[in-house]
Amino acid sequence: MGPGAVIRRRTVLGAAAGLPVLDGCTREAEARWSGGWVGSHPERGHAWRDGGLAAAAAAEPARRVAVAIVGAGIAGLSTARGLQRAGIDDYAVFDLEDAAGGNSRGHAVAGLPCPLGAHYLPLPSPDDEALLAWLHEIGLAQSRGGRIVYDERHLCHSPQERLFADGRWHEGLLPQPAAPGAAAAALAAYRRFAADVATVSRELAFRIPTTTAPWTSGHAALDTQAFAGWLDARGHRDASLRWYLDYCCRDDYGAGAEMVSAWAGLQYFASRHGFQAPGDADQQPEAVLTWPQGNAWLADKLAAGIGERLHCAHVVTRITTGRHELALDVWDAAAQRPRRWLARQVVVAVPLFIAARVFDAPHPALRTAAQVVPHAPWLVANLLLEQPLLPRPGAPPAWDNVSLGSTGLGYVDARHQSLSPDAAVSGPQLLTYYRALGGRSPQELKTQRAALLSGSWRDWTRAVLDDLAATHPDLPSRLRRADLVRHGHAMAIPVPGVRGHPALQALATPRDRVSFAHADLSAYSIFEEAFHRGLQAAARLGNRG
Ligand SMILES: Cc1cc2nc3c(=O)[nH]c(=O)nc-3n(C[C@H](O)[C@H](O)[C@H](O)COP(=O)(O)OP(=O)(O)OC[C@H]3O[C@@H](n4cnc5c(N)ncnc54)[C@H](O)[C@@H]3O)c2cc1C
């Protein structure tokens, strides 16, 4: 099959899964694909679900530690960093995967680095002193003449983003319809939404980390309604605006504007740089830091000082609360044997639904929180192409490339940051494709998760190509390898009522020698929330001496 062969959409696994099949002429190309599922060990997940696996008393004596940190995602790693800075080095960090980083781990395909999940960090607000201090410490940021200057190599190079619509690429992600009437209507809608965001931002504080903004009755009112309903009520019905806002929700929260709260929909804009309509003076993409391997670059920096205290491939299967210490049953997946650790304090940096299963007697707030915080499934596909894609009309290749109306969120080009001038025109190309599967309703979420977990690697590779081939008809014939990651419960969705839920507030206060530190506590998952939750947990332990 030569360039130009398009995969046609035909359903094979039923409408629910929405997975297509290739017709006869594409089977030849399909036979050349390699790859598979990467990045997770579902059988280790079963170890904590089944609980007892490691409960059988370990033959060797228990090891003792002052602080046990469960989970080495960004929150667990930043807890460890915080402890070190407080002079506490008697700690151990456990993670069930083979590498630290959680959703911010990296991968490599044919030697080319790429992300398994998170891929960028927006430049923090000047108020976020703790994050800025760390970025200075690792050399990403410098203060020069009262200004913060970032390392150019890691600032996303221009052009940052483009949108494929009406058969061509356009700069930026805001749809700008071709028909003059629709274009004028969209512009007016963008301006009206920008004005609403500005008004809400004047009335209420939205910040990152979220804990630094007071939670008022105004926030609570926004938290109890869906973003889509809030938009409807204010007459924000323009199709271009609504597509863009839905895209933002899927991108940051893993689910559509019908699923997330109005607080979350507005937090997306108001906590950063607001919303700018095309042509407005300061309308430009938000500057971000990014790396070919995504935020694994940051995770590696956080993990750097932990050394032997980091125990990867160690699944915490049970935490039993004792009078003076807690006992952790840990399954050492490499040695295939149970271990027992005793800790005076435990920091739980795993998703709340896992925490609720691991404790022998979970606190009622933890049980409630585990039930009320839904998690969005995600698919990430790292696609190795033997040659760069053929150009399509319009704006040149950008770091983030999105197609209007696509089921996915588009792709990021791992070589965009390359300083080599021929990276874009020759040699293999590595694209990271993202699809959020949180849906538009709880039922859709459930169906999509079932499809993600039951579909084969080949089915999902076809589904990814089916989506991308609408924009790049030559992509299927260029594919050589597809490494796919399925995150069954990737990130908390800030559905109405969750952010202000008393159970989440209750978990923010440590009790019975247990602290929680995971982005779930913020009801949504971004680097900054995880980082700060970890630092807060460490600071509380440090203060206790
Ligand atoms: C596809 C995707 C794209 C994303 N993109 C971005 C982005 O570009 N920018 C951004 O800021 N954020 C992004 N995020 C959000 C990302 O989740 C956060 O940035 C951050 O990595 C969350 O860190 P965390 O520590 O809270 O949680 P997690 O990453 O969930 O870490 C939890 C850790 O606990 C471990 N664990 C679980 N159970 C056990 C057990 N029983 N025993 C031991 N260990 C256990 C897990 O293996 C994991 O390492 C993305 C997320 C996904 C899924």
The ligand as a Gaussian input file, in Angstrom:
#p B3LYP/6-31G(d) Opt

LIG

0 1
 C       -1.950000      10.324000      29.484000
 C       -1.670000      11.381000      30.501000
 C       -1.158000      12.615000      30.107000
 C       -0.898000      13.598000      31.053000
 N       -0.324000      14.770000      30.646000
 C        0.043000      15.689000      31.563000
 C        0.818000      16.821000      31.199000
 O        1.203000      16.965000      30.030000
 N        1.151000      17.722000      32.166000
 C        0.773000      17.548000      33.467000
 O        1.086000      18.400000      34.301000
 N        0.067000      16.465000      33.841000
 C       -0.286000      15.528000      32.941000
 N       -0.930000      14.389000      33.338000
 C       -1.328000      14.262000      34.744000
 C       -0.359000      13.438000      35.625000
 O       -1.180000      12.434000      36.172000
 C        0.290000      14.301000      36.708000
 O        1.120000      15.264000      36.097000
 C        1.173000      13.539000      37.712000
 O        2.085000      12.722000      37.050000
 C        0.367000      12.761000      38.760000
 O        1.234000      12.310000      39.760000
 P        0.721000      11.557000      41.061000
 O        1.921000      11.246000      41.888000
 O       -0.370000      12.331000      41.708000
 O        0.032000      10.213000      40.567000
 P        0.426000       8.911000      39.763000
 O        1.175000       9.240000      38.578000
 O       -0.887000       8.199000      39.665000
 O        1.378000       8.080000      40.757000
 C        0.917000       7.052000      41.604000
 C        2.011000       5.994000      41.717000
 O        1.587000       4.980000      42.635000
 C        2.009000       3.717000      42.152000
 N        1.173000       2.685000      42.793000
 C       -0.147000       2.471000      42.616000
 N       -0.547000       1.455000      43.429000
 C        0.528000       1.045000      44.112000
 C        0.737000       0.032000      45.109000
 N       -0.257000      -0.734000      45.555000
 N        1.988000      -0.145000      45.596000
 C        3.014000       0.650000      45.161000
 N        2.860000       1.625000      44.233000
 C        1.638000       1.819000      43.718000
 C        1.824000       3.831000      40.648000
 O        2.594000       2.876000      39.959000
 C        2.282000       5.269000      40.395000
 O        3.667000       5.322000      40.126000
 C       -1.191000      13.372000      32.422000
 C       -1.721000      12.133000      32.817000
 C       -1.947000      11.144000      31.869000
 C       -2.499000       9.819000      32.319000

